[in-house]
Amino acid sequence: MPYSMALESILFPKHAPNHPKLLTSPNKPGPGKLSSYECGFYPLGSARLPFSIRFFLVAILFLLFELEIALLLPLPWAIQLQSPTTTLSWASLLILLLTLGLVYKWIEGGLE
């Protein structure tokens, strides 16, 4: 059968775009395939699901520390300035503050 389709595609090129569908596996639609929301979740459920506030707080804490770490990104270029000791002292102070904040949150139990 594939040889006849190949021969037909050569002889009748206007029908050639329809033949790849014939060569592939047959389409077996089911309720999951016919759904417009095909990711494993039932689309007609409740839109409001319970959300853990602890997860939200850890995510906010992560964003806060991530943004503060971004302040250290220009450090390699700042070391080339005329007074690298001042730059390193400010960077050390920032790292110390970040470490103290992390220890405080850890002791408080915000990371559990």
C-alpha positions as CSV (number, residue, x, y, z in Angstrom):
1,M,0.0,0.0,0.0
2,P,2.8,2.6,0.7
3,Y,4.3,2.0,-2.7
4,S,0.9,2.7,-4.4
5,M,0.6,5.9,-2.3
6,A,4.1,7.0,-3.3
7,L,3.3,6.2,-7.0
8,E,0.0,8.1,-6.7
9,S,1.8,11.1,-5.1
10,I,4.2,11.2,-8.0
11,L,1.4,10.9,-10.6
12,F,-1.1,13.1,-8.9
13,P,0.9,15.8,-6.9
14,K,-2.2,17.7,-5.8
15,H,-3.2,14.7,-3.6
16,A,0.2,14.3,-2.0
17,P,-0.5,16.5,1.1
18,N,-3.3,14.1,2.1
19,H,-1.1,11.0,2.2
20,P,0.9,11.6,5.4
21,K,-2.3,11.3,7.3
22,L,-2.9,7.9,5.8
23,L,0.6,6.7,6.7
24,T,0.4,7.7,10.3
25,S,-1.5,5.9,13.0
26,P,-5.3,6.1,13.0
27,N,-6.9,8.9,14.9
28,K,-8.8,7.4,17.9
29,P,-10.6,10.3,19.6
30,G,-11.6,9.8,23.2
31,P,-12.9,12.1,25.9
32,G,-9.4,13.2,26.8
33,K,-8.4,14.0,23.2
34,L,-11.7,15.8,22.4
35,S,-11.2,18.0,25.5
36,S,-9.9,21.5,24.8
37,Y,-7.9,21.4,28.1
38,E,-5.6,18.4,27.5
39,C,-3.1,18.4,30.4
40,G,-4.4,15.8,32.8
41,F,-6.7,18.0,34.9
42,Y,-10.4,17.9,34.8
43,P,-11.5,21.2,33.1
44,L,-14.9,21.5,34.8
45,G,-13.7,21.4,38.4
46,S,-13.4,24.3,40.9
47,A,-11.3,27.2,39.9
48,R,-10.3,27.8,43.5
49,L,-8.0,25.2,45.0
50,P,-6.5,25.3,48.5
51,F,-3.1,27.0,48.5
52,S,-0.5,26.7,51.2
53,I,0.5,30.1,52.7
54,R,3.8,28.5,53.7
55,F,4.7,27.9,50.1
56,F,3.8,31.5,49.3
57,L,6.0,32.8,52.1
58,V,9.0,30.7,51.0
59,A,8.5,31.9,47.4
60,I,8.5,35.6,48.6
61,L,11.6,34.9,50.7
62,F,13.3,33.4,47.7
63,L,12.5,36.4,45.6
64,L,13.8,38.7,48.3
65,F,17.1,37.0,48.6
66,E,17.4,36.6,44.8
67,L,17.0,40.3,44.3
68,E,19.5,41.1,47.0
69,I,22.0,38.7,45.5
70,A,21.6,40.6,42.2
71,L,23.2,43.6,43.9
72,L,26.5,41.5,44.0
73,L,26.6,40.9,40.3
74,P,28.6,44.1,39.4
75,L,31.2,43.2,42.1
76,P,33.9,41.8,39.6
77,W,33.8,45.1,37.7
78,A,33.7,47.2,40.9
79,I,36.9,45.6,42.2
80,Q,38.8,47.3,39.3
81,L,37.9,50.7,40.8
82,Q,40.5,52.9,42.6
83,S,39.4,51.8,46.0
84,P,38.5,48.0,45.9
85,T,38.6,47.8,49.8
86,T,35.5,50.1,50.0
87,T,33.8,47.9,47.4
88,L,34.7,44.7,49.2
89,S,33.6,46.1,52.6
90,W,30.2,47.0,51.2
91,A,29.9,43.6,49.6
92,S,30.9,41.9,52.8
93,L,28.3,44.0,54.7
94,L,25.6,42.9,52.2
95,I,26.6,39.3,52.5
96,L,26.6,39.5,56.3
97,L,23.1,41.1,56.3
98,L,21.8,38.4,54.0
99,T,23.3,35.7,56.2
100,L,21.8,37.2,59.3
101,G,18.4,37.4,57.6
102,L,18.6,33.8,56.6
103,V,19.6,32.7,60.1
104,Y,16.8,34.7,61.6
105,K,14.2,33.1,59.2
106,W,15.7,29.7,59.9
107,I,15.4,30.1,63.7
108,E,11.9,31.5,63.3
109,G,10.9,28.4,61.4
110,G,10.0,30.2,58.1
111,L,11.9,27.6,56.0
112,E,10.1,24.5,57.2
